[in-house]
Amino acid sequence: MSPLLFVYGTLLPDSPHPLARRLARESEDLGPAEAPGLLYDLGGYPGLRHLPGAPQRVRGRLLALLRPAHSLAWLDAYEGCSARDPRPHEYRRQRIRVDTPHGPRRAWAYLWQGHRGRVIAGGDWLARQPAGAT
């Protein structure tokens, strides 16, 4: 299992969300990363539609999970895609290629399964959040 995780929304290290702080304690921030695709505004959180080969990029961070099995279990529950969650899931966890300043890496990411919504221009969740928003 890959210990790397690409985050792009409420779980970003600079997010005020309480689970972002938990994830920060359970991981090492390896720096900026980008994934091909579109980022959608779903209200209080974003959704990544992964589109390999797309020119549009979603900006996020690459994290190294210190205890992958432990962290991924609660992350799956948070994202609503654990075995206990009703189907269809809004998200699925999948390994994708992300680009970093040090080259491409493969990392887990939570990919949105929807098809409609408002695209966030520039693919940066925190840049479009008002100060103090969750």
The first five atom37 places (N, CA, C, CB, O) and aatype in JSON, in Angstrom:
{
  "aatype": [12, 15, 14, 10, 10, 13, 19, 18, 7, 16, 10, 10, 14, 3, 15, 14, 8, 14, 10, 0, 1, 1, 10, 0, 1, 6, 15, 6, 3, 10, 7, 14, 0, 6, 0, 14, 7, 10, 10, 18, 3, 10, 7, 7, 18, 14, 7, 10, 1, 8, 10, 14, 7, 0, 14, 5, 1, 19, 1, 7, 1, 10, 10, 0, 10, 10, 1, 14, 0, 8, 15, 10, 0, 17, 10, 3, 0, 18, 6, 7, 4, 15, 0, 1, 3, 14, 1, 14, 8, 6, 18, 1, 1, 5, 1, 9, 1, 19, 3, 16, 14, 8, 7, 14, 1, 1, 0, 17, 0, 18, 10, 17, 5, 7, 8, 1, 7, 1, 19, 9, 0, 7, 7, 3, 17, 10, 0, 1, 5, 14, 0, 7, 0, 16],
  "atom_mask": [
    [1, 1, 1, 1, 1],
    [1, 1, 1, 1, 1],
    [1, 1, 1, 1, 1],
    [1, 1, 1, 1, 1],
    [1, 1, 1, 1, 1],
    [1, 1, 1, 1, 1],
    [1, 1, 1, 1, 1],
    [1, 1, 1, 1, 1],
    [1, 1, 1, 0, 1],
    [1, 1, 1, 1, 1],
    [1, 1, 1, 1, 1],
    [1, 1, 1, 1, 1],
    [1, 1, 1, 1, 1],
    [1, 1, 1, 1, 1],
    [1, 1, 1, 1, 1],
    [1, 1, 1, 1, 1],
    [1, 1, 1, 1, 1],
    [1, 1, 1, 1, 1],
    [1, 1, 1, 1, 1],
    [1, 1, 1, 1, 1],
    [1, 1, 1, 1, 1],
    [1, 1, 1, 1, 1],
    [1, 1, 1, 1, 1],
    [1, 1, 1, 1, 1],
    [1, 1, 1, 1, 1],
    [1, 1, 1, 1, 1],
    [1, 1, 1, 1, 1],
    [1, 1, 1, 1, 1],
    [1, 1, 1, 1, 1],
    [1, 1, 1, 1, 1],
    [1, 1, 1, 0, 1],
    [1, 1, 1, 1, 1],
    [1, 1, 1, 1, 1],
    [1, 1, 1, 1, 1],
    [1, 1, 1, 1, 1],
    [1, 1, 1, 1, 1],
    [1, 1, 1, 0, 1],
    [1, 1, 1, 1, 1],
    [1, 1, 1, 1, 1],
    [1, 1, 1, 1, 1],
    [1, 1, 1, 1, 1],
    [1, 1, 1, 1, 1],
    [1, 1, 1, 0, 1],
    [1, 1, 1, 0, 1],
    [1, 1, 1, 1, 1],
    [1, 1, 1, 1, 1],
    [1, 1, 1, 0, 1],
    [1, 1, 1, 1, 1],
    [1, 1, 1, 1, 1],
    [1, 1, 1, 1, 1],
    [1, 1, 1, 1, 1],
    [1, 1, 1, 1, 1],
    [1, 1, 1, 0, 1],
    [1, 1, 1, 1, 1],
    [1, 1, 1, 1, 1],
    [1, 1, 1, 1, 1],
    [1, 1, 1, 1, 1],
    [1, 1, 1, 1, 1],
    [1, 1, 1, 1, 1],
    [1, 1, 1, 0, 1],
    [1, 1, 1, 1, 1],
    [1, 1, 1, 1, 1],
    [1, 1, 1, 1, 1],
    [1, 1, 1, 1, 1],
    [1, 1, 1, 1, 1],
    [1, 1, 1, 1, 1],
    [1, 1, 1, 1, 1],
    [1, 1, 1, 1, 1],
    [1, 1, 1, 1, 1],
    [1, 1, 1, 1, 1],
    [1, 1, 1, 1, 1],
    [1, 1, 1, 1, 1],
    [1, 1, 1, 1, 1],
    [1, 1, 1, 1, 1],
    [1, 1, 1, 1, 1],
    [1, 1, 1, 1, 1],
    [1, 1, 1, 1, 1],
    [1, 1, 1, 1, 1],
    [1, 1, 1, 1, 1],
    [1, 1, 1, 0, 1],
    [1, 1, 1, 1, 1],
    [1, 1, 1, 1, 1],
    [1, 1, 1, 1, 1],
    [1, 1, 1, 1, 1],
    [1, 1, 1, 1, 1],
    [1, 1, 1, 1, 1],
    [1, 1, 1, 1, 1],
    [1, 1, 1, 1, 1],
    [1, 1, 1, 1, 1],
    [1, 1, 1, 1, 1],
    [1, 1, 1, 1, 1],
    [1, 1, 1, 1, 1],
    [1, 1, 1, 1, 1],
    [1, 1, 1, 1, 1],
    [1, 1, 1, 1, 1],
    [1, 1, 1, 1, 1],
    [1, 1, 1, 1, 1],
    [1, 1, 1, 1, 1],
    [1, 1, 1, 1, 1],
    [1, 1, 1, 1, 1],
    [1, 1, 1, 1, 1],
    [1, 1, 1, 1, 1],
    [1, 1, 1, 0, 1],
    [1, 1, 1, 1, 1],
    [1, 1, 1, 1, 1],
    [1, 1, 1, 1, 1],
    [1, 1, 1, 1, 1],
    [1, 1, 1, 1, 1],
    [1, 1, 1, 1, 1],
    [1, 1, 1, 1, 1],
    [1, 1, 1, 1, 1],
    [1, 1, 1, 1, 1],
    [1, 1, 1, 1, 1],
    [1, 1, 1, 0, 1],
    [1, 1, 1, 1, 1],
    [1, 1, 1, 1, 1],
    [1, 1, 1, 0, 1],
    [1, 1, 1, 1, 1],
    [1, 1, 1, 1, 1],
    [1, 1, 1, 1, 1],
    [1, 1, 1, 1, 1],
    [1, 1, 1, 0, 1],
    [1, 1, 1, 0, 1],
    [1, 1, 1, 1, 1],
    [1, 1, 1, 1, 1],
    [1, 1, 1, 1, 1],
    [1, 1, 1, 1, 1],
    [1, 1, 1, 1, 1],
    [1, 1, 1, 1, 1],
    [1, 1, 1, 1, 1],
    [1, 1, 1, 1, 1],
    [1, 1, 1, 0, 1],
    [1, 1, 1, 1, 1],
    [1, 1, 1, 1, 1]
  ],
  "atom_positions": [
    [[0.85, -1.18, 0.0], [0.0, 0.0, 0.0], [0.89, 1.24, 0.0], [-0.96, 0.0, 1.22], [1.86, 1.32, 0.75]],
    [[0.54, 2.18, -0.85], [1.31, 3.42, -0.93], [1.07, 4.28, 0.3], [0.95, 4.2, -2.2], [-0.08, 4.48, 0.69]],
    [[2.13, 4.78, 0.92], [1.92, 5.67, 2.06], [1.71, 7.13, 1.65], [3.1, 5.58, 3.0], [1.66, 8.0, 2.51]],
    [[1.59, 7.42, 0.34], [1.43, 8.8, -0.12], [-0.04, 9.11, -0.35], [2.24, 9.04, -1.41], [-0.81, 8.27, -0.81]],
    [[-0.42, 10.36, -0.03], [-1.79, 10.82, -0.2], [-1.77, 12.22, -0.79], [-2.56, 10.8, 1.15], [-1.06, 13.09, -0.3]],
    [[-2.56, 12.43, -1.84], [-2.74, 13.75, -2.45], [-4.01, 14.35, -1.87], [-2.81, 13.66, -4.02], [-5.09, 13.77, -1.98]],
    [[-3.88, 15.54, -1.24], [-5.05, 16.24, -0.7], [-5.2, 17.57, -1.43], [-4.9, 16.46, 0.85], [-4.22, 18.19, -1.83]],
    [[-6.46, 18.0, -1.6], [-6.73, 19.18, -2.41], [-7.86, 20.05, -1.87], [-7.07, 18.77, -3.81], [-8.24, 21.02, -2.52]],
    [[-8.39, 19.74, -0.7], [-9.54, 20.48, -0.2], [-9.51, 20.66, 1.3], [0.0, 0.0, 0.0], [-8.56, 21.23, 1.84]],
    [[-10.55, 20.19, 1.97], [-10.69, 20.4, 3.41], [-9.58, 19.75, 4.22], [-12.02, 19.89, 3.87], [-9.4, 20.1, 5.38]],
    [[-8.85, 18.81, 3.64], [-7.77, 18.13, 4.36], [-6.39, 18.74, 4.12], [-7.75, 16.68, 3.98], [-5.4, 18.22, 4.62]],
    [[-6.33, 19.83, 3.36], [-5.05, 20.51, 3.14], [-4.48, 20.99, 4.47], [-5.22, 21.69, 2.17], [-5.24, 21.37, 5.37]],
    [[-3.15, 20.99, 4.61], [-2.54, 21.44, 5.87], [-2.98, 22.83, 6.33], [-1.06, 21.41, 5.73], [-3.05, 23.07, 7.53]],
    [[-3.26, 23.75, 5.42], [-3.66, 25.11, 5.79], [-5.16, 25.27, 6.0], [-3.2, 26.07, 4.74], [-5.63, 26.37, 6.3]],
    [[-5.91, 24.19, 5.84], [-7.35, 24.26, 6.03], [-7.69, 24.35, 7.52], [-8.04, 23.03, 5.41], [-7.0, 23.75, 8.35]],
    [[-8.74, 25.09, 7.87], [-9.15, 25.16, 9.27], [-9.96, 23.95, 9.74], [-9.96, 26.41, 9.49], [-10.33, 23.87, 10.91]],
    [[-10.23, 23.02, 8.85], [-11.04, 21.85, 9.22], [-10.31, 21.02, 10.29], [-11.34, 20.97, 7.96], [-9.11, 20.79, 10.16]],
    [[-11.02, 20.58, 11.34], [-10.38, 19.81, 12.42], [-9.68, 18.53, 11.93], [-11.41, 19.44, 13.46], [-8.65, 18.14, 12.49]],
    [[-10.22, 17.89, 10.9], [-9.57, 16.67, 10.42], [-8.3, 16.97, 9.64], [-10.53, 15.87, 9.55], [-7.45, 16.1, 9.48]],
    [[-8.15, 18.19, 9.14], [-6.9, 18.59, 8.51], [-5.79, 18.62, 9.55], [-7.03, 19.97, 7.82], [-4.66, 18.22, 9.28]],
    [[-6.13, 19.09, 10.74], [-5.13, 19.11, 11.83], [-4.77, 17.68, 12.25], [-5.66, 19.91, 13.06], [-3.61, 17.38, 12.51]],
    [[-5.75, 16.8, 12.31], [-5.48, 15.4, 12.65], [-4.56, 14.78, 11.6], [-6.79, 14.6, 12.77], [-3.58, 14.12, 11.94]],
    [[-4.89, 14.99, 10.33], [-4.07, 14.43, 9.26], [-2.65, 15.0, 9.3], [-4.72, 14.72, 7.9], [-1.7, 14.27, 9.04]],
    [[-2.51, 16.27, 9.64], [-1.18, 16.87, 9.74], [-0.34, 16.17, 10.81], [-1.3, 18.36, 10.06], [0.87, 16.02, 10.65]],
    [[-0.99, 15.75, 11.91], [-0.26, 15.03, 12.97], [0.12, 13.61, 12.53], [-1.12, 14.96, 14.25], [1.07, 13.04, 13.04]],
    [[-0.63, 13.06, 11.58], [-0.43, 11.67, 11.16], [0.33, 11.55, 9.84], [-1.76, 10.98, 11.04], [0.37, 10.47, 9.24]],
    [[0.93, 12.65, 9.39], [1.61, 12.63, 8.09], [2.77, 13.62, 8.07], [0.63, 12.94, 6.97], [2.93, 14.45, 8.95]],
    [[3.55, 13.48, 7.03], [4.62, 14.45, 6.74], [4.25, 15.14, 5.44], [6.02, 13.75, 6.64], [3.96, 14.48, 4.45]],
    [[4.28, 16.46, 5.43], [3.96, 17.25, 4.24], [5.18, 17.25, 3.32], [3.54, 18.71, 4.62], [6.23, 17.79, 3.68]],
    [[5.04, 16.64, 2.15], [6.14, 16.56, 1.19], [6.16, 17.72, 0.21], [6.06, 15.26, 0.43], [7.07, 17.83, -0.61]],
    [[5.15, 18.59, 0.29], [5.16, 19.78, -0.55], [4.04, 19.8, -1.57], [0.0, 0.0, 0.0], [3.16, 18.94, -1.57]],
    [[4.1, 20.8, -2.45], [3.04, 20.98, -3.44], [3.01, 19.84, -4.46], [3.21, 22.3, -4.16], [4.03, 19.22, -4.77]],
    [[1.81, 19.6, -4.96], [1.61, 18.6, -6.01], [0.4, 19.03, -6.83], [1.42, 17.15, -5.41], [-0.44, 19.8, -6.37]],
    [[0.33, 18.52, -8.04], [-0.81, 18.79, -8.92], [-1.25, 17.51, -9.58], [-0.45, 19.85, -9.98], [-0.46, 16.61, -9.84]],
    [[-2.57, 17.45, -9.87], [-3.14, 16.31, -10.57], [-3.93, 16.83, -11.77], [-4.05, 15.44, -9.63], [-4.52, 17.91, -11.69]],
    [[-3.94, 16.09, -12.86], [-4.74, 16.53, -14.0], [-6.23, 16.32, -13.72], [-4.33, 15.78, -15.28], [-6.63, 15.27, -13.23]],
    [[-7.03, 17.34, -14.03], [-8.46, 17.21, -13.83], [-9.11, 18.53, -13.51], [0.0, 0.0, 0.0], [-8.52, 19.6, -13.69]],
    [[-10.35, 18.43, -13.04], [-11.13, 19.61, -12.69], [-11.53, 19.54, -11.22], [-12.38, 19.74, -13.6], [-11.81, 18.46, -10.69]],
    [[-11.56, 20.7, -10.59], [-11.97, 20.79, -9.19], [-13.34, 21.46, -9.16], [-10.92, 21.57, -8.34], [-13.52, 22.54, -9.72]],
    [[-14.28, 20.82, -8.49], [-15.65, 21.32, -8.41], [-15.95, 21.84, -7.02], [-16.66, 20.22, -8.8], [-15.51, 21.26, -6.02]],
    [[-16.71, 22.92, -6.95], [-17.18, 23.49, -5.7], [-18.49, 22.79, -5.35], [-17.36, 25.04, -5.8], [-19.48, 22.94, -6.06]],
    [[-18.49, 22.02, -4.26], [-19.67, 21.27, -3.85], [-20.29, 21.87, -2.59], [-19.31, 19.8, -3.61], [-20.97, 21.18, -1.83]],
    [[-20.05, 23.14, -2.37], [-20.57, 23.81, -1.18], [-19.45, 23.98, -0.18], [0.0, 0.0, 0.0], [-18.57, 24.81, -0.38]],
    [[-19.47, 23.21, 0.89], [-18.46, 23.32, 1.93], [-17.21, 22.5, 1.67], [0.0, 0.0, 0.0], [-16.31, 22.45, 2.51]],
    [[-17.14, 21.88, 0.54], [-15.98, 21.04, 0.21], [-15.88, 20.9, -1.31], [-16.09, 19.62, 0.89], [-16.85, 21.16, -2.02]],
    [[-14.7, 20.49, -1.81], [-14.52, 20.34, -3.25], [-14.57, 18.87, -3.67], [-13.21, 20.96, -3.68], [-14.55, 17.96, -2.84]],
    [[-14.64, 18.68, -4.97], [-14.55, 17.34, -5.55], [-13.61, 17.35, -6.73], [0.0, 0.0, 0.0], [-13.72, 18.22, -7.6]],
    [[-12.7, 16.41, -6.78], [-11.74, 16.27, -7.88], [-12.25, 15.25, -8.88], [-10.34, 15.86, -7.35], [-12.49, 14.09, -8.54]],
    [[-12.42, 15.69, -10.14], [-12.67, 14.77, -11.25], [-11.32, 14.58, -11.92], [-13.78, 15.33, -12.28], [-10.82, 15.47, -12.61]],
    [[-10.74, 13.4, -11.71], [-9.43, 13.08, -12.26], [-9.57, 12.83, -13.76], [-8.8, 11.85, -11.55], [-10.35, 11.98, -14.19]],
    [[-8.82, 13.58, -14.55], [-8.85, 13.47, -16.01], [-7.43, 13.34, -16.52], [-9.55, 14.71, -16.65], [-6.81, 14.33, -16.9]],
    [[-6.89, 12.1, -16.54], [-5.51, 11.93, -17.0], [-5.31, 12.56, -18.39], [-5.15, 10.43, -17.05], [-6.13, 12.38, -19.29]],
    [[-4.24, 13.29, -18.52], [-3.92, 13.93, -19.79], [-4.59, 15.28, -19.99], [0.0, 0.0, 0.0], [-4.31, 15.95, -20.99]],
    [[-5.47, 15.7, -19.09], [-6.14, 17.0, -19.24], [-5.15, 18.13, -19.0], [-7.34, 17.11, -18.25], [-4.23, 17.99, -18.19]],
    [[-5.33, 19.26, -19.69], [-4.44, 20.39, -19.44], [-4.76, 21.1, -18.12], [-4.54, 21.38, -20.59], [-3.88, 21.75, -17.55]],
    [[-5.98, 20.98, -17.62], [-6.35, 21.62, -16.36], [-5.69, 20.87, -15.21], [-7.88, 21.67, -16.19], [-5.55, 19.65, -15.24]],
    [[-5.3, 21.62, -14.19], [-4.59, 21.05, -13.05], [-5.32, 21.39, -11.76], [-3.14, 21.55, -13.0], [-5.87, 22.48, -11.61]],
    [[-5.32, 20.44, -10.83], [-5.85, 20.65, -9.49], [-4.64, 20.74, -8.56], [-6.84, 19.51, -9.05], [-3.78, 19.86, -8.56]],
    [[-4.59, 21.81, -7.78], [-3.46, 22.04, -6.88], [-3.75, 21.46, -5.5], [-3.14, 23.53, -6.78], [-4.86, 21.56, -4.99]],
    [[-2.72, 20.86, -4.92], [-2.86, 20.3, -3.59], [-1.5, 20.08, -2.96], [0.0, 0.0, 0.0], [-0.52, 20.73, -3.31]],
    [[-1.47, 19.16, -2.01], [-0.24, 18.82, -1.3], [-0.08, 17.31, -1.31], [-0.24, 19.37, 0.16], [-1.07, 16.57, -1.32]],
    [[1.16, 16.87, -1.3], [1.47, 15.45, -1.21], [1.91, 15.16, 0.22], [2.58, 15.04, -2.24], [2.83, 15.79, 0.74]],
    [[1.24, 14.21, 0.84], [1.53, 13.84, 2.22], [2.03, 12.41, 2.27], [0.3, 14.02, 3.11], [1.56, 11.55, 1.53]],
    [[2.99, 12.16, 3.16], [3.44, 10.79, 3.44], [2.76, 10.37, 4.74], [5.03, 10.69, 3.56], [3.0, 10.96, 5.79]],
    [[1.91, 9.36, 4.66], [1.19, 8.9, 5.85], [2.13, 8.11, 6.75], [-0.02, 8.04, 5.45], [2.84, 7.22, 6.28]],
    [[2.13, 8.42, 8.03], [3.02, 7.74, 8.97], [2.51, 6.35, 9.33], [3.18, 8.58, 10.24], [3.29, 5.43, 9.53]],
    [[1.19, 6.21, 9.42], [0.54, 4.91, 9.67], [-0.59, 4.76, 8.65], [-0.01, 4.8, 11.15], [-1.75, 5.02, 8.96]],
    [[-0.24, 4.35, 7.42], [-1.21, 4.36, 6.32], [-2.52, 3.63, 6.62], [-0.59, 3.76, 5.12], [-3.6, 4.17, 6.37]],
    [[-2.45, 2.42, 7.13], [-3.69, 1.65, 7.35], [-4.6, 2.37, 8.34], [-3.36, 0.23, 7.86], [-5.81, 2.44, 8.13]],
    [[-4.03, 2.89, 9.4], [-4.81, 3.62, 10.41], [-5.45, 4.87, 9.8], [-3.91, 4.0, 11.61], [-6.65, 5.09, 9.94]],
    [[-4.64, 5.69, 9.15], [-5.14, 6.95, 8.6], [-6.15, 6.72, 7.48], [-3.99, 7.79, 8.08], [-7.19, 7.38, 7.43]],
    [[-5.86, 5.78, 6.58], [-6.78, 5.55, 5.47], [-8.13, 5.04, 5.95], [-6.17, 4.56, 4.49], [-9.15, 5.29, 5.3]],
    [[-8.17, 4.32, 7.06], [-9.45, 3.82, 7.59], [-10.35, 5.0, 7.98], [-9.21, 2.89, 8.81], [-11.52, 5.03, 7.59]],
    [[-9.82, 5.96, 8.75], [-10.7, 7.07, 9.14], [-10.92, 8.04, 7.99], [-10.1, 7.82, 10.33], [-11.97, 8.68, 7.92]],
    [[-9.96, 8.15, 7.07], [-10.16, 8.99, 5.89], [-11.27, 8.43, 5.0], [-8.85, 9.13, 5.1], [-12.1, 9.18, 4.49]],
    [[-11.29, 7.1, 4.81], [-12.36, 6.48, 4.02], [-13.72, 6.78, 4.65], [-12.15, 4.95, 3.92], [-14.69, 7.06, 3.94]],
    [[-13.8, 6.71, 5.97], [-15.06, 7.0, 6.65], [-15.44, 8.48, 6.46], [-14.95, 6.67, 8.17], [-16.6, 8.79, 6.19]],
    [[-14.48, 9.37, 6.6], [-14.73, 10.8, 6.41], [-15.23, 11.08, 4.99], [-13.46, 11.62, 6.69], [-16.16, 11.86, 4.79]],
    [[-14.62, 10.44, 4.0], [-14.98, 10.67, 2.6], [-16.22, 9.87, 2.18], [-13.8, 10.29, 1.7], [-16.69, 10.0, 1.05]],
    [[-16.75, 9.05, 3.1], [-17.97, 8.31, 2.81], [-17.8, 7.14, 1.86], [0.0, 0.0, 0.0], [-18.73, 6.77, 1.15]],
    [[-16.6, 6.56, 1.83], [-16.36, 5.45, 0.9], [-15.8, 4.21, 1.6], [-15.4, 5.88, -0.19], [-15.12, 3.39, 0.98]],
    [[-16.11, 4.08, 2.88], [-15.68, 2.87, 3.58], [-16.66, 1.74, 3.24], [-15.61, 3.11, 5.14], [-17.73, 1.98, 2.67]],
    [[-16.3, 0.53, 3.6], [-17.16, -0.62, 3.33], [-18.5, -0.49, 4.05], [-16.46, -1.92, 3.76], [-19.49, -1.08, 3.62]],
    [[-18.55, 0.27, 5.12], [-19.79, 0.46, 5.89], [-20.72, 1.51, 5.3], [-19.45, 0.84, 7.3], [-21.9, 1.56, 5.66]],
    [[-20.21, 2.34, 4.41], [-21.02, 3.42, 3.86], [-21.94, 2.9, 2.76], [-20.12, 4.54, 3.32], [-21.57, 2.02, 1.99]],
    [[-23.16, 3.47, 2.69], [-24.1, 3.05, 1.64], [-23.57, 3.42, 0.26], [-25.48, 3.69, 1.87], [-22.86, 4.42, 0.09]],
    [[-23.92, 2.62, -0.7], [-23.53, 2.87, -2.09], [-24.7, 3.52, -2.81], [-23.11, 1.55, -2.81], [-25.84, 3.32, -2.4]],
    [[-24.47, 4.28, -3.84], [-23.17, 4.59, -4.43], [-22.43, 5.62, -3.58], [-23.33, 5.1, -5.87], [-23.03, 6.5, -2.97]],
    [[-21.12, 5.49, -3.56], [-20.28, 6.43, -2.82], [-20.1, 7.72, -3.62], [-18.9, 5.8, -2.5], [-20.03, 7.69, -4.85]],
    [[-20.03, 8.84, -2.9], [-19.77, 10.12, -3.55], [-18.3, 10.2, -4.0], [-20.1, 11.29, -2.59], [-17.98, 10.85, -5.0]],
    [[-17.42, 9.54, -3.25], [-15.99, 9.52, -3.55], [-15.5, 8.09, -3.61], [-15.19, 10.33, -2.51], [-16.11, 7.18, -3.05]],
    [[-14.38, 7.91, -4.3], [-13.66, 6.63, -4.23], [-12.18, 6.95, -4.07], [-13.92, 5.73, -5.51], [-11.67, 7.94, -4.61]],
    [[-11.51, 6.08, -3.33], [-10.07, 6.25, -3.15], [-9.36, 5.46, -4.25], [-9.6, 5.77, -1.73], [-9.64, 4.29, -4.48]],
    [[-8.45, 6.15, -4.93], [-7.74, 5.53, -6.05], [-6.32, 6.09, -6.1], [-8.47, 5.77, -7.4], [-6.09, 7.25, -5.76]],
    [[-5.38, 5.26, -6.52], [-4.02, 5.76, -6.74], [-3.95, 6.43, -8.09], [-2.97, 4.6, -6.64], [-4.4, 5.88, -9.1]],
    [[-3.39, 7.64, -8.1], [-3.25, 8.41, -9.33], [-1.83, 8.96, -9.41], [-4.29, 9.56, -9.4], [-1.08, 8.97, -8.43]],
    [[-1.48, 9.42, -10.59], [-0.19, 10.09, -10.78], [-0.37, 11.56, -10.43], [0.33, 9.91, -12.25], [-1.31, 12.21, -10.88]],
    [[0.54, 12.07, -9.62], [0.56, 13.49, -9.3], [1.95, 14.01, -9.66], [0.22, 13.76, -7.79], [2.94, 13.28, -9.6]],
    [[1.99, 15.26, -10.03], [3.26, 15.88, -10.39], [3.73, 16.77, -9.25], [3.12, 16.69, -11.7], [2.96, 17.55, -8.69]],
    [[5.01, 16.64, -8.92], [5.63, 17.43, -7.87], [6.84, 18.15, -8.47], [6.04, 16.53, -6.65], [7.26, 17.82, -9.58]],
    [[7.41, 19.12, -7.76], [8.63, 19.76, -8.26], [9.78, 18.78, -8.44], [9.05, 20.87, -7.32], [10.74, 19.07, -9.15]],
    [[9.7, 17.61, -7.79], [10.76, 16.61, -7.87], [10.42, 15.47, -8.82], [11.04, 16.04, -6.49], [11.12, 14.46, -8.86]],
    [[9.35, 15.62, -9.59], [8.96, 14.61, -10.55], [7.64, 13.96, -10.18], [0.0, 0.0, 0.0], [7.06, 14.25, -9.14]],
    [[7.17, 13.06, -11.05], [5.87, 12.42, -10.82], [5.94, 11.39, -9.69], [5.37, 11.75, -12.09], [6.97, 10.75, -9.47]],
    [[4.83, 11.24, -9.0], [4.68, 10.24, -7.92], [3.31, 9.6, -8.07], [4.86, 10.88, -6.49], [2.43, 10.15, -8.74]],
    [[3.13, 8.44, -7.45], [1.81, 7.81, -7.38], [1.34, 7.95, -5.95], [1.85, 6.3, -7.82], [2.07, 7.67, -5.0]],
    [[0.08, 8.4, -5.81], [-0.46, 8.66, -4.49], [-1.95, 8.32, -4.47], [-0.23, 10.13, -4.09], [-2.62, 8.34, -5.5]],
    [[-2.43, 8.01, -3.29], [-3.86, 7.87, -3.09], [-4.5, 9.24, -3.22], [-4.2, 7.23, -1.71], [-3.91, 10.24, -2.84]],
    [[-5.71, 9.28, -3.77], [-6.51, 10.5, -3.82], [-7.97, 10.09, -3.72], [-6.22, 11.33, -5.14], [-8.35, 8.99, -4.14]],
    [[-8.78, 10.97, -3.18], [-10.22, 10.74, -3.11], [-10.85, 11.46, -4.3], [-10.82, 11.24, -1.75], [-10.83, 12.69, -4.38]],
    [[-11.41, 10.67, -5.21], [-11.94, 11.2, -6.46], [-13.46, 11.27, -6.4], [-11.49, 10.32, -7.65], [-14.13, 10.31, -6.01]],
    [[-13.98, 12.41, -6.79], [-15.42, 12.65, -6.77], [-16.08, 11.89, -7.92], [-15.73, 14.17, -6.88], [-15.55, 11.86, -9.03]],
    [[-17.22, 11.28, -7.64], [-17.93, 10.47, -8.63], [-19.04, 11.23, -9.34], [-18.5, 9.26, -7.97], [-19.7, 10.67, -10.23]],
    [[-19.26, 12.5, -8.98], [-20.31, 13.29, -9.6], [-19.9, 13.81, -10.97], [0.0, 0.0, 0.0], [-18.78, 13.6, -11.42]],
    [[-20.84, 14.47, -11.61], [-20.59, 14.96, -12.97], [-21.02, 16.4, -13.18], [-21.31, 14.09, -13.96], [-20.71, 17.0, -14.22]],
    [[-21.73, 16.97, -12.2], [-22.23, 18.33, -12.39], [-21.84, 19.2, -11.2], [-23.75, 18.33, -12.59], [-21.79, 18.74, -10.06]],
    [[-21.58, 20.44, -11.5], [-21.22, 21.38, -10.45], [-20.47, 22.54, -11.05], [0.0, 0.0, 0.0], [-20.22, 22.6, -12.26]],
    [[-20.11, 23.48, -10.19], [-19.36, 24.65, -10.62], [-17.88, 24.37, -10.53], [-19.74, 25.89, -9.77], [-17.37, 24.02, -9.46]],
    [[-17.17, 24.51, -11.64], [-15.73, 24.29, -11.68], [-15.02, 25.46, -11.01], [-15.24, 24.12, -13.15], [-15.38, 26.61, -11.22]],
    [[-14.03, 25.15, -10.2], [-13.2, 26.15, -9.55], [-12.06, 26.49, -10.5], [-12.67, 25.65, -8.15], [-11.16, 25.68, -10.71]],
    [[-12.11, 27.68, -11.06], [-11.06, 28.11, -11.99], [-9.72, 28.1, -11.28], [-11.37, 29.52, -12.56], [-9.6, 28.58, -10.15]],
    [[-8.72, 27.58, -11.93], [-7.38, 27.52, -11.35], [-7.13, 26.3, -10.49], [0.0, 0.0, 0.0], [-5.99, 26.02, -10.14]],
    [[-8.19, 25.55, -10.15], [-8.03, 24.29, -9.42], [-7.45, 24.39, -8.02], [0.0, 0.0, 0.0], [-6.83, 23.44, -7.54]],
    [[-7.63, 25.54, -7.35], [-7.04, 25.74, -6.03], [-8.15, 26.04, -5.02], [-5.99, 26.9, -6.04], [-8.73, 27.12, -5.04]],
    [[-8.45, 25.06, -4.15], [-9.55, 25.18, -3.19], [-9.34, 26.31, -2.19], [-9.72, 23.87, -2.45], [-10.24, 27.13, -2.0]],
    [[-8.19, 26.36, -1.55], [-7.97, 27.37, -0.52], [-7.93, 28.78, -1.09], [-6.69, 27.07, 0.21], [-8.31, 29.73, -0.4]],
    [[-7.47, 28.95, -2.32], [-7.39, 30.28, -2.92], [-8.77, 30.88, -3.13], [-6.64, 30.21, -4.24], [-8.89, 32.1, -3.19]],
    [[-9.82, 30.07, -3.26], [-11.16, 30.59, -3.49], [-11.98, 30.68, -2.2], [-11.89, 29.73, -4.5], [-13.13, 31.09, -2.24]],
    [[-11.41, 30.29, -1.06], [-12.13, 30.34, 0.22], [-12.02, 31.72, 0.85], [-11.59, 29.28, 1.18], [-10.94, 32.31, 0.87]],
    [[-13.15, 32.26, 1.37], [-13.04, 33.51, 2.13], [-12.26, 33.26, 3.41], [-14.44, 34.09, 2.44], [-12.23, 32.13, 3.9]],
    [[-11.65, 34.26, 3.96], [-10.88, 34.11, 5.21], [-11.75, 33.54, 6.3], [-10.29, 35.47, 5.66], [-12.86, 34.02, 6.54]],
    [[-11.25, 32.51, 6.98], [-11.96, 31.89, 8.09], [-12.96, 30.83, 7.69], [0.0, 0.0, 0.0], [-13.6, 30.24, 8.57]],
    [[-13.14, 30.54, 6.4], [-14.11, 29.52, 5.97], [-13.55, 28.13, 6.23], [-14.45, 29.69, 4.47], [-12.34, 27.93, 6.28]],
    [[-14.46, 27.19, 6.38], [-14.05, 25.8, 6.6], [-13.87, 25.09, 5.3], [-15.05, 25.06, 7.47], [-13.52, 23.91, 5.28]]
  ]
}
